[in-house]
């Protein structure tokens, strides 16, 4: 491959992702902020993040869509004051248009069992994000994809 071809390939690959690392870092930060907000605001953070049309899939339940579905599915979990949910994104990628992206990471959820001992479940997750006109990211699909 000639040097002109290599230069063209580098430029073409760079054009695939406007913002490249900046776009991925922005999405990783959006996921981290969502995780922190979930610790503070619990269910309200989820209702805000999914907006009007986001879908949430849990391993042991049906898909839920939008605020009413998320409320029905997650409210019983967050009603338990001992329930915890934490996660950390490990990887993100953003489409060439910059309008869609996804994060992949590890999560832990748990509560105190009948014996008073913590019961913790570890899982992997994938979240598909949609960028709104104002530049903020909202959850299009959040799914648990299995244990560690």
PLY file of the C-alpha trace (Angstrom):
ply
format ascii 1.0
element vertex 148
property float x
property float y
property float z
element edge 147
property int vertex1
property int vertex2
end_header
0.00 0.00 0.00
1.40 3.37 -1.02
1.80 6.31 1.30
-1.14 8.12 -0.37
-3.34 5.09 0.27
-2.25 4.93 3.92
-3.00 8.63 4.39
-6.41 8.16 2.79
-7.16 5.15 5.05
-6.18 7.09 8.17
-8.34 10.04 7.15
-11.27 7.77 6.26
-11.08 5.95 9.60
-10.86 9.23 11.50
-13.98 10.48 9.70
-16.00 7.45 10.83
-16.35 8.84 14.33
-16.64 12.57 14.64
-15.09 13.40 17.97
-13.63 9.88 18.34
-12.32 9.59 21.88
-14.16 12.74 22.93
-17.51 11.23 21.90
-16.77 7.94 23.65
-15.57 9.74 26.78
-18.71 11.87 26.78
-20.84 8.74 26.68
-18.82 7.00 29.41
-19.28 10.06 31.58
-23.04 10.10 30.91
-23.23 6.49 32.11
-21.15 7.27 35.21
-23.36 10.26 36.02
-26.44 8.06 35.61
-24.90 5.53 38.03
-24.21 8.26 40.61
-27.69 9.77 40.19
-29.20 6.32 40.65
-27.46 6.08 44.04
-28.88 9.43 45.13
-32.28 9.63 43.44
-32.91 5.91 42.95
-36.05 5.35 40.83
-36.32 9.02 39.80
-32.90 8.79 38.14
-34.14 5.88 36.03
-37.33 7.68 35.07
-35.30 10.68 33.94
-32.74 8.62 32.04
-35.21 6.56 29.99
-37.35 9.54 29.07
-40.51 8.82 27.11
-39.42 5.79 25.11
-36.47 3.99 26.71
-36.68 0.23 27.21
-35.36 -1.67 30.24
-34.71 -5.43 30.09
-33.97 -7.38 33.24
-32.85 -11.02 33.23
-35.80 -12.15 35.30
-38.61 -10.08 33.85
-40.35 -8.68 30.85
-39.18 -5.69 28.84
-40.60 -2.39 30.06
-40.91 0.78 28.00
-41.12 4.41 29.01
-41.69 5.90 32.43
-44.83 3.91 33.28
-43.18 0.58 32.44
-39.99 1.46 34.29
-42.02 2.63 37.28
-43.97 -0.65 37.37
-40.84 -2.79 37.00
-38.32 -0.97 39.21
-40.47 0.70 41.91
-40.81 -2.52 43.96
-37.02 -2.93 43.97
-36.31 0.65 45.05
-39.11 0.50 47.65
-36.82 -1.85 49.59
-34.54 0.54 51.49
-31.81 -2.12 51.57
-31.80 -2.49 47.77
-28.62 -1.32 46.09
-27.68 -1.07 42.43
-24.25 0.01 41.29
-22.48 -0.20 37.96
-19.36 0.91 36.16
-19.07 1.24 32.39
-15.97 -0.40 30.94
-16.30 0.46 27.28
-18.25 2.80 25.02
-18.59 3.42 21.32
-20.50 6.03 19.34
-21.96 5.79 15.84
-20.41 7.74 12.99
-23.38 10.14 13.07
-22.82 10.75 16.79
-26.54 10.17 17.47
-26.34 6.66 18.96
-23.87 4.94 21.21
-23.55 2.09 23.64
-21.81 1.33 26.90
-20.87 -2.07 28.30
-20.04 -2.66 31.92
-20.39 -4.57 35.16
-23.16 -4.14 37.70
-24.06 -5.34 41.16
-27.47 -5.36 42.75
-28.51 -6.62 46.12
-30.54 -6.35 49.28
-30.59 -7.81 52.76
-32.06 -11.29 52.76
-34.38 -12.80 55.38
-31.39 -13.72 57.54
-30.14 -10.13 57.44
-27.16 -11.07 55.32
-26.51 -9.21 52.06
-27.58 -11.02 48.89
-25.60 -9.65 45.96
-25.95 -10.42 42.27
-23.25 -9.50 39.76
-24.09 -9.02 36.08
-22.94 -7.53 32.83
-24.96 -4.91 31.04
-25.31 -3.12 27.73
-26.94 0.28 27.44
-27.81 1.80 24.09
-27.95 5.59 24.23
-29.60 8.18 21.98
-28.29 11.74 21.85
-30.98 14.40 22.10
-31.01 17.67 20.20
-29.71 19.47 23.31
-26.62 17.20 23.33
-27.60 15.11 26.36
-27.65 11.33 26.23
-30.78 9.35 27.13
-31.20 5.60 27.51
-32.77 3.95 24.47
-32.26 0.41 25.80
-30.74 -0.89 29.02
-30.25 -4.64 29.31
-28.69 -7.07 31.72
-26.88 -9.66 29.66
-25.86 -12.21 32.27
-23.80 -12.86 35.33
-20.03 -12.54 35.55
0 1
1 2
2 3
3 4
4 5
5 6
6 7
7 8
8 9
9 10
10 11
11 12
12 13
13 14
14 15
15 16
16 17
17 18
18 19
19 20
20 21
21 22
22 23
23 24
24 25
25 26
26 27
27 28
28 29
29 30
30 31
31 32
32 33
33 34
34 35
35 36
36 37
37 38
38 39
39 40
40 41
41 42
42 43
43 44
44 45
45 46
46 47
47 48
48 49
49 50
50 51
51 52
52 53
53 54
54 55
55 56
56 57
57 58
58 59
59 60
60 61
61 62
62 63
63 64
64 65
65 66
66 67
67 68
68 69
69 70
70 71
71 72
72 73
73 74
74 75
75 76
76 77
77 78
78 79
79 80
80 81
81 82
82 83
83 84
84 85
85 86
86 87
87 88
88 89
89 90
90 91
91 92
92 93
93 94
94 95
95 96
96 97
97 98
98 99
99 100
100 101
101 102
102 103
103 104
104 105
105 106
106 107
107 108
108 109
109 110
110 111
111 112
112 113
113 114
114 115
115 116
116 117
117 118
118 119
119 120
120 121
121 122
122 123
123 124
124 125
125 126
126 127
127 128
128 129
129 130
130 131
131 132
132 133
133 134
134 135
135 136
136 137
137 138
138 139
139 140
140 141
141 142
142 143
143 144
144 145
145 146
146 147
